[in-house]
Amino acid sequence: NEVFTPTCAQLGCHDPLGRQESLIISPGRGYAMIVGVASVEMPQLSRVTPSDPTNSYLYRKITGSGITGDRMPQGGPFLNDAQIKLVRDWIRRGAPND
């Protein structure tokens, strides 16, 4: 994905080595680890709830709203508005595995 791979799967973050919060968002592995999977910091929310960005913890983490811990990517630079819109629109489309 054009947002997750270059920003989330950075070395030491959500890659196979760093796997912060037991989460790996690298090509071929990320989808199964985020869609419909409970978040670690707020288990009452899924990391991604298809069609519902507001209740998708990943979306909250990239916007910095309604979260515990740090906004992602940790320490910035944060995603720009266009990148955030791509994630929001993907979730709104039902978070397809594309």
Number of C-alpha atoms within 10 A of each C-alpha: 14 9 13 16 15 12 18 20 23 17 13 12 19 23 21 17 12 15 15 12 11 12 21 23 24 19 12 10 13 20 19 12 17 21 20 16 15 18 20 14 13 13 11 11 18 19 26 26 23 18 17 17 21 17 17 23 28 24 24 19 19 20 18 17 12 13 16 12 9 12 18 19 19 13 8 10 9 16 15 10 9 9 15 16 13 13 20 19 15 18 21 16 12 15 21 12 11 6
